[in-house]
């Protein structure tokens, strides 16, 4: 299967870079799947989204990504996130506690955003939110 070069970068660090056969991400326009040869596009990542990267080895990399953009060009895919965490780096108990705090805070916009981040972290880690 054809591959594409993928780079996933958060503001604070490089998360992952390498060859992949597929990238799936949720944008504000809906879920998007990218394979080699995909038409160029620029999409805004949906709040509290998950990015799935099917590596060339067949292993799937799951990342909780918050804010930012996905860019598809002839050279590959660049995902530029405000924050991002690999699924295996997520502290599930800490994410659950963040979700509880956000739910208790009510409709405050910052609490709603914190709740979305916590939910996506839990989903990326394979937990129910």
Buried (B, 14 or more C-beta within 10 A) or exposed (E): EEBBBBBBBBEEEEBBEBBBBBBBBBBEEEEBEBBBEBEEBEBEBBBBBBBBBBBEEEEEBBBBBBBBBBBBBEEBBBBBBBBBBBBEEBEEEEBBEBBEEBEEEEEEEEBBBBBBBBBBBBBBBEBEB
